Amino acid sequence: MNELYLFKEVCLRRFMPFNEGSELHVFVDASRVAYSACVFVRTVLEAETSVSLIRAKTRVAPLKPLTIPQLMACCIGAILVNSIRDALNLPNIKVTFWSVSEVALWWIKKHGDWSVFVTNRVQEIRQLTQFQLWRHVPGVLNIADMLSRGCSARRLLDSRWWKGPTWLKDAPEN
């Protein structure tokens, strides 16, 4: 709490370039502390590739631990991206979801006889997204990790989190 004053330094661009090739990239992560999702828009311009944070959300994990926090993070990401699509009137924008959890990705992509809780979360994710849009990202490259694990205000302010992972600026074939 004693570092909250540091957030007065936050300065986000109000303009984010969009064009017909713009893409949304949604990163999700979870821990025993919190579930998180952050959405970035990636736009290839003439001189550069722009990556901008659009929205992020973190939920504190419940006191009674869930066995599937990563699936909850996937739900948050799916809900976030759909609210962005609606708010910005971008129904056809390309979206890629990134998760570190191979188990959650397996649940999203496969059918099975799971608990009611897992089945309901998977159905919610499938109603909001297409399973083909979900990809695996190694933990060290997942920008949402910082939100789900927690960090100091200074560390967050000094991090790449505000600008997205550097590799998003690379061409997709890289």
TAMO-V483327 format. One record per residue. N is the residue number from 1. SS is DSSP state (@ for helix, = for strand, . for the rest). PSI is psi in whole degrees, 0 to 359 (NA if undefined). OMEGA is omega in whole degrees, -180 to 180 (none if undefined). Layout:
{{N;SS;PSI;OMEGA} {N;SS;PSI;OMEGA}}
This chain:
{{1;.;331;-176} {2;.;355;178} {3;.;2;-177} {4;@;326;-179} {5;@;337;-180} {6;@;334;-177} {7;@;351;174} {8;@;343;178} {9;@;347;-176} {10;.;129;179} {11;.;109;-180} {12;.;143;176} {13;.;136;178} {14;.;337;179} {15;.;129;175} {16;.;122;-179} {17;.;136;175} {18;.;145;168} {19;.;184;-176} {20;.;344;178} {21;.;4;-179} {22;.;148;-179} {23;=;150;172} {24;=;136;176} {25;=;122;-175} {26;=;121;179} {27;=;130;180} {28;=;150;177} {29;=;161;179} {30;=;154;174} {31;.;185;176} {32;.;344;-177} {33;.;314;-173} {34;=;165;171} {35;=;143;-179} {36;=;155;174} {37;=;141;174} {38;=;143;-174} {39;=;130;178} {40;=;145;172} {41;=;132;178} {42;=;122;-179} {43;=;126;177} {44;=;120;178} {45;.;177;-180} {46;.;314;-173} {47;.;342;-175} {48;.;175;171} {49;=;125;-179} {50;=;133;174} {51;=;123;-176} {52;=;139;173} {53;=;127;177} {54;=;313;-175} {55;=;151;176} {56;=;154;178} {57;=;138;176} {58;=;136;175} {59;=;135;175} {60;=;134;180} {61;.;146;179} {62;.;157;179} {63;.;321;176} {64;.;108;-173} {65;.;141;174} {66;.;151;179} {67;.;352;-176} {68;.;55;-179} {69;@;329;-179} {70;@;325;178} {71;@;324;176} {72;@;320;177} {73;@;320;177} {74;@;320;177} {75;@;314;180} {76;@;316;179} {77;@;317;179} {78;@;317;179} {79;@;316;-180} {80;@;311;-175} {81;@;326;178} {82;@;325;176} {83;@;325;177} {84;@;315;178} {85;@;315;-180} {86;@;313;-176} {87;@;323;-177} {88;.;5;-180} {89;.;57;-179} {90;.;61;-174} {91;.;335;-174} {92;.;11;-179} {93;.;140;179} {94;=;135;-179} {95;=;139;172} {96;=;130;178} {97;=;138;-179} {98;=;126;178} {99;=;145;177} {100;.;341;-173} {101;.;109;177} {102;@;333;177} {103;@;312;179} {104;@;319;178} {105;@;322;178} {106;@;316;178} {107;@;317;-178} {108;@;324;-174} {109;@;341;-175} {110;.;168;174} {111;.;144;-179} {112;.;177;179} {113;.;89;-175} {114;.;176;177} {115;.;161;-180} {116;@;318;-178} {117;@;312;180} {118;@;314;-180} {119;@;315;-180} {120;@;318;179} {121;@;317;-180} {122;@;317;178} {123;@;319;179} {124;@;315;179} {125;@;317;-179} {126;@;329;177} {127;@;329;-176} {128;@;340;-176} {129;.;174;172} {130;.;136;-175} {131;@;334;-179} {132;@;344;-177} {133;@;353;-176} {134;=;135;-178} {135;=;158;176} {136;=;141;174} {137;.;133;177} {138;.;148;-177} {139;@;322;-178} {140;@;343;179} {141;@;358;-178} {142;.;110;-176} {143;.;339;180} {144;.;348;-178} {145;@;320;-178} {146;@;322;-179} {147;@;320;-176} {148;@;333;-179} {149;@;336;-177} {150;.;149;179} {151;.;169;178} {152;.;159;177} {153;@;317;-179} {154;@;315;-180} {155;@;319;179} {156;@;315;-179} {157;@;326;-177} {158;.;0;-173} {159;.;172;175} {160;@;355;-174} {161;@;322;-177} {162;@;336;-175} {163;.;355;-180} {164;.;169;-180} {165;.;142;-178} {166;@;327;-177} {167;@;345;177} {168;@;338;179} {169;@;343;180} {170;.;159;174} {171;.;146;-177} {172;.;327;-179} {173;.;346;177} {174;.;NA;none}}
